[in-house]
Amino acid sequence: MDATDQHDEYLAEQEEGDIPDTDESLAAELQRQLRDLDLIANYSNDLRRAGRGLPIDTSIRLRVELRTPLSSRD
């Protein structure tokens, strides 16, 4: 949530004083996190025993498939 506050402050500085709605920002961040958890849940079978590490090919595949969607704000 601190990142949301920092992002709002950055936007306020860029937009010459227009302060974004904090509630909207927090709601958007929570929605993003829920979306990410849903994406990760789709890979639960691959991740179930990841406590001992993943095979390299599985790790690479998951990185390729998940990195971009988990990094986006949309």
ZIZI-V368795 format. One record per residue. N is the residue number from 1. RES is the residue in three letters. SS is DSSP state (2 for helix, 1 for strand, 0 for the rest). PSI is psi in whole degrees, 0 to 359 (none if undefined). Layout:
((N | RES | SS | PSI) (N | RES | SS | PSI))
This chain:
((1 | MET | 0 | 333) (2 | ASP | 2 | 323) (3 | ALA | 2 | 324) (4 | THR | 2 | 317) (5 | ASP | 2 | 316) (6 | GLN | 2 | 320) (7 | HIS | 2 | 318) (8 | ASP | 2 | 318) (9 | GLU | 2 | 319) (10 | TYR | 2 | 313) (11 | LEU | 2 | 320) (12 | ALA | 2 | 321) (13 | GLU | 2 | 321) (14 | GLN | 2 | 329) (15 | GLU | 0 | 24) (16 | GLU | 0 | 55) (17 | GLY | 0 | 347) (18 | ASP | 0 | 113) (19 | ILE | 0 | 122) (20 | PRO | 0 | 155) (21 | ASP | 0 | 115) (22 | THR | 2 | 319) (23 | ASP | 2 | 319) (24 | GLU | 2 | 318) (25 | SER | 2 | 315) (26 | LEU | 2 | 319) (27 | ALA | 2 | 319) (28 | ALA | 2 | 320) (29 | GLU | 2 | 317) (30 | LEU | 2 | 321) (31 | GLN | 2 | 319) (32 | ARG | 2 | 317) (33 | GLN | 2 | 320) (34 | LEU | 2 | 320) (35 | ARG | 2 | 317) (36 | ASP | 2 | 317) (37 | LEU | 2 | 322) (38 | ASP | 2 | 318) (39 | LEU | 2 | 315) (40 | ILE | 2 | 321) (41 | ALA | 2 | 330) (42 | ASN | 0 | 342) (43 | TYR | 0 | 22) (44 | SER | 2 | 325) (45 | ASN | 2 | 322) (46 | ASP | 2 | 328) (47 | LEU | 2 | 349) (48 | ARG | 0 | 317) (49 | ARG | 0 | 27) (50 | ALA | 2 | 352) (51 | GLY | 2 | 334) (52 | ARG | 2 | 11) (53 | GLY | 0 | 162) (54 | LEU | 0 | 151) (55 | PRO | 0 | 148) (56 | ILE | 2 | 316) (57 | ASP | 2 | 323) (58 | THR | 2 | 318) (59 | SER | 2 | 315) (60 | ILE | 2 | 315) (61 | ARG | 2 | 314) (62 | LEU | 2 | 321) (63 | ARG | 2 | 315) (64 | VAL | 2 | 317) (65 | GLU | 2 | 331) (66 | LEU | 2 | 337) (67 | ARG | 2 | 308) (68 | THR | 2 | 310) (69 | PRO | 2 | 326) (70 | LEU | 2 | 339) (71 | SER | 2 | 346) (72 | SER | 0 | 154) (73 | ARG | 0 | 355) (74 | ASP | 0 | none))
